[in-house]
Amino acid sequence: MNEGSDDKRWWDIISVGCPRDVAPNNWSGTLSDVLKGLPPDEIVRFDHWMDQQTDRAYHRDLWQAAVLINGGASDDGFYYFRLWLLGMGKAVFEAAIEDPDSLADVVDPDDMDCEAGLYGAAASAWFAVTGNDPIAESDAYTSVYLTAGKREYVPLRGEAWLSTSPEEYRRRLPRLWAHLDDLGEAP
């Protein structure tokens, strides 16, 4: 399978595994259920693809958008935000990478924490498909994941913000700031 068709296939899995009628914090279960229909090596390939996508979104402007949306974002919080962004689908994901201010079009006031719960969906599916015991053989998935390919270090990209003041957010993310301000969620 070539990379382009794999990309389409993985985005199709995201669209089925992360439905809009399911709260993002429950996507891990729905995505895991979809992944259980794949052979074990394909589940691992999907997990590598998912990590590559979250690495693509490792950008300061998106981190600042996560800070604004969630009222803060630690390293882990930003990772969960990027998983949520991935779960929102290809169009939203690509638009946000191009222009983080586009998130003003999709931020849901009822789900502001953005912790998608996608972390571990592939491992859960892999354990179910292989029959390995996730408790007794807890390192088995990590070993298989690493054997399939090592994750490369990706540096944080983008210009550092000099300030996190409201004025800086209004200037850099004007639509998102206005949207959150209208909802009473802006700092």
C-alpha positions as CSV (number, residue, x, y, z in Angstrom):
1,M,0.0,0.0,0.0
2,N,1.4,3.4,-0.8
3,E,1.6,6.3,1.7
4,G,-1.2,8.3,0.1
5,S,-3.7,5.5,0.3
6,D,-2.6,4.7,3.8
7,D,-3.2,8.3,4.8
8,K,-6.7,8.2,3.4
9,R,-7.3,4.8,5.1
10,W,-6.2,6.1,8.5
11,W,-8.3,9.3,8.1
12,D,-11.3,7.1,7.2
13,I,-10.6,5.1,10.4
14,I,-10.5,8.4,12.4
15,S,-13.8,9.5,10.9
16,V,-15.5,6.2,12.0
17,G,-13.7,5.8,15.3
18,C,-14.2,9.4,16.4
19,P,-17.9,10.1,15.7
20,R,-19.3,13.6,16.5
21,D,-22.2,12.0,18.4
22,V,-19.7,10.5,20.9
23,A,-18.0,12.7,23.5
24,P,-14.3,13.1,22.7
25,N,-13.3,11.6,26.0
26,N,-15.0,8.4,24.8
27,W,-13.3,8.2,21.5
28,S,-10.7,5.8,22.8
29,G,-13.3,3.1,23.1
30,T,-15.0,3.7,19.7
31,L,-11.6,4.0,17.9
32,S,-10.3,0.9,19.6
33,D,-13.4,-1.0,18.5
34,V,-12.8,0.1,14.9
35,L,-9.1,-0.9,15.1
36,K,-10.0,-4.4,16.4
37,G,-11.1,-5.1,12.8
38,L,-7.5,-4.8,11.7
39,P,-4.6,-7.3,11.9
40,P,-2.1,-6.6,14.7
41,D,0.6,-5.2,12.5
42,E,-1.9,-2.8,10.9
43,I,-3.0,-1.5,14.4
44,V,0.7,-0.8,15.1
45,R,1.0,1.0,11.7
46,F,-2.0,3.1,12.6
47,D,-0.5,4.0,16.0
48,H,2.7,5.2,14.2
49,W,0.7,7.2,11.8
50,M,-1.2,8.8,14.6
51,D,2.0,9.8,16.3
52,Q,3.3,11.3,13.1
53,Q,0.2,13.4,12.8
54,T,0.4,14.7,16.4
55,D,4.0,15.5,15.7
56,R,3.0,17.6,12.7
57,A,0.8,19.6,15.1
58,Y,3.7,20.3,17.5
59,H,3.7,24.0,16.9
60,R,3.8,27.0,19.3
61,D,0.8,28.7,17.8
62,L,-1.3,25.6,18.3
63,W,0.0,25.2,21.8
64,Q,-1.1,28.8,22.6
65,A,-4.5,28.0,21.1
66,A,-4.7,25.0,23.5
67,V,-3.7,27.3,26.4
68,L,-6.5,29.7,25.4
69,I,-9.1,27.1,24.8
70,N,-8.3,25.0,28.0
71,G,-7.2,27.8,30.3
72,G,-3.7,26.2,30.3
73,A,-1.9,23.3,28.6
74,S,1.0,21.4,30.1
75,D,3.1,19.1,27.9
76,D,0.6,16.3,28.5
77,G,-2.3,18.7,28.0
78,F,-1.0,19.8,24.7
79,Y,-0.5,16.2,23.6
80,Y,-4.1,15.5,24.5
81,F,-5.2,18.6,22.7
82,R,-3.4,17.4,19.5
83,L,-5.1,14.0,19.9
84,W,-8.5,15.8,20.1
85,L,-7.5,17.8,17.0
86,L,-6.7,14.6,15.2
87,G,-10.0,13.1,16.2
88,M,-11.8,16.1,14.8
89,G,-10.9,14.8,11.3
90,K,-8.6,15.7,8.4
91,A,-10.3,19.0,7.4
92,V,-10.2,20.5,10.9
93,F,-6.7,19.1,11.6
94,E,-5.2,20.5,8.4
95,A,-6.9,23.8,8.8
96,A,-5.6,24.2,12.3
97,I,-2.1,23.4,11.3
98,E,-2.3,26.0,8.6
99,D,-4.1,28.6,10.8
100,P,-4.8,27.8,14.5
101,D,-7.3,30.6,14.5
102,S,-9.6,28.4,12.4
103,L,-10.4,26.5,15.6
104,A,-12.9,29.3,16.3
105,D,-15.1,27.4,13.9
106,V,-15.1,24.1,15.8
107,V,-14.5,24.7,19.5
108,D,-17.5,23.3,21.4
109,P,-18.3,25.2,24.7
110,D,-19.5,21.9,26.2
111,D,-16.2,20.1,25.6
112,M,-13.5,22.6,26.4
113,D,-11.0,20.3,28.0
114,C,-10.2,18.6,24.7
115,E,-8.6,15.5,26.4
116,A,-9.6,13.2,23.6
117,G,-8.8,9.9,25.2
118,L,-7.3,8.5,22.0
119,Y,-4.1,7.7,23.8
120,G,-3.9,4.0,24.2
121,A,-6.7,3.1,21.7
122,A,-4.3,1.2,19.4
123,A,-2.7,-0.6,22.3
124,S,-6.1,-1.6,23.7
125,A,-7.1,-2.9,20.3
126,W,-3.8,-4.8,19.8
127,F,-4.1,-6.6,23.1
128,A,-7.7,-7.6,22.3
129,V,-6.8,-8.9,18.8
130,T,-3.6,-10.7,19.9
131,G,-5.1,-12.1,23.1
132,N,-2.1,-10.9,25.1
133,D,-2.8,-10.0,28.7
134,P,-2.3,-6.3,29.1
135,I,-1.5,-6.7,32.8
136,A,0.8,-9.7,32.7
137,E,2.4,-8.7,29.4
138,S,2.3,-4.9,29.8
139,D,5.5,-4.3,27.9
140,A,4.5,-6.4,24.9
141,Y,2.8,-3.6,22.9
142,T,5.7,-1.2,23.6
143,S,8.1,-3.8,22.3
144,V,6.1,-4.4,19.1
145,Y,5.6,-0.7,18.6
146,L,9.3,0.0,18.8
147,T,10.2,-3.0,16.6
148,A,7.9,-1.6,13.9
149,G,9.8,1.8,13.9
150,K,11.3,4.2,16.3
151,R,9.6,7.5,16.8
152,E,11.9,10.4,15.9
153,Y,12.3,13.5,18.0
154,V,10.4,16.4,16.6
155,P,11.3,19.9,18.0
156,L,8.6,22.4,18.8
157,R,8.2,24.6,15.8
158,G,7.1,28.2,15.3
159,E,8.0,31.6,16.7
160,A,8.0,31.9,20.5
161,W,5.4,34.2,21.9
162,L,6.8,37.1,23.9
163,S,3.7,37.3,26.0
164,T,0.5,35.4,26.9
165,S,-1.4,38.6,27.6
166,P,-4.9,39.0,26.4
167,E,-3.6,41.6,23.9
168,E,-1.2,39.0,22.4
169,Y,-4.0,36.5,22.0
170,R,-6.3,39.0,20.5
171,R,-3.6,39.9,18.0
172,R,-2.5,36.4,17.1
173,L,-5.7,34.4,17.4
174,P,-8.4,37.1,17.0
175,R,-11.3,34.9,15.9
176,L,-10.6,32.3,18.5
177,W,-10.3,34.9,21.2
178,A,-13.6,36.6,20.1
179,H,-15.4,33.2,20.0
180,L,-14.2,32.3,23.5
181,D,-14.9,35.8,24.8
182,D,-18.5,35.5,23.4
183,L,-18.9,32.2,25.4
184,G,-17.4,33.8,28.5
185,E,-14.4,31.4,28.3
186,A,-11.6,33.9,27.4
187,P,-9.3,34.7,30.2
